Amino acid sequence: MSNPTKRNYRATFILDNRGKQETVEQIVEGVKKEIAAVHGDVTAVENIGKKDFARITDRKFTGASYVHVNFSAPPQGPAQLRERLRLNLSVYRTFVQEV
C-alpha cells in the first residue's frame, strides 16, 4: 500500500468528563489512540484548560476543557477521526483545520 502524503492539522477538542472518572489526560490519551488509528502522528498536545462557552446550549454545561492537538495524517484522516470520535461521549466537539 502506498503511503499518501500526510498533511498537517490542528484539532481542537472540547472534552466533557462530567460525572465520569476519566481525567482530561486519560481522554486525551484516548484521542491520541484514535489519531493513530487513522494513520496520524501526534506532534504536539496543548491543554488550554477549562473555558466558558460563548453560546450556552445547555444550562447545566456552561464550559469545558479545551485541548489543541497538532498531528499529521493522510487527507482523509480528519473525516475518519471525526467519525471515530462521534460515538465518544467524552469528546463534546471536534474542530479540525489544516495548518
JOGICOR-V700429 format. One record per residue. N is the residue number from 0. SS is DSSP state (alpha for helix, beta for strand, coil for the rest). PHI is phi in whole degrees, -180 to 180 (NA if undefined). Layout:
n->{N	N}
ss->{SS	SS}
phi->{PHI	PHI}
This chain:
n->{0	1	2	3	4	5	6	7	8	9	10	11	12	13	14	15	16	17	18	19	20	21	22	23	24	25	26	27	28	29	30	31	32	33	34	35	36	37	38	39	40	41	42	43	44	45	46	47	48	49	50	51	52	53	54	55	56	57	58	59	60	61	62	63	64	65	66	67	68	69	70	71	72	73	74	75	76	77	78	79	80	81	82	83	84	85	86	87	88	89	90	91	92	93	94	95	96	97	98}
ss->{coil	coil	coil	coil	coil	coil	beta	beta	beta	beta	beta	beta	beta	beta	beta	coil	coil	coil	coil	coil	coil	coil	coil	alpha	alpha	alpha	alpha	alpha	alpha	alpha	alpha	alpha	alpha	alpha	alpha	alpha	alpha	coil	coil	coil	beta	beta	beta	beta	beta	beta	beta	beta	beta	beta	beta	beta	coil	coil	coil	coil	coil	beta	coil	coil	beta	coil	beta	beta	beta	beta	beta	beta	beta	beta	beta	beta	beta	coil	coil	coil	alpha	alpha	alpha	alpha	alpha	alpha	alpha	alpha	alpha	coil	coil	coil	coil	coil	beta	beta	beta	beta	beta	beta	beta	beta	coil}
phi->{NA	-78	-95	-65	-60	-86	-114	-97	-131	-125	-109	-114	-113	-103	-102	-127	-112	-60	69	-115	-78	-63	-87	-57	-61	-67	-64	-62	-60	-64	-64	-62	-65	-67	-64	-62	-66	-101	64	-100	-121	-75	-108	-160	-131	-130	-86	-77	96	-83	-133	-80	-75	-71	-117	-99	-100	-136	-61	-85	-132	-102	-167	-158	-81	-109	-135	-97	-130	-94	-154	-112	-160	-61	-54	-85	-56	-59	-66	-66	-64	-59	-64	-67	-87	-57	-90	-87	-71	-81	-105	-76	-143	-131	-121	-125	-130	-80	-121}
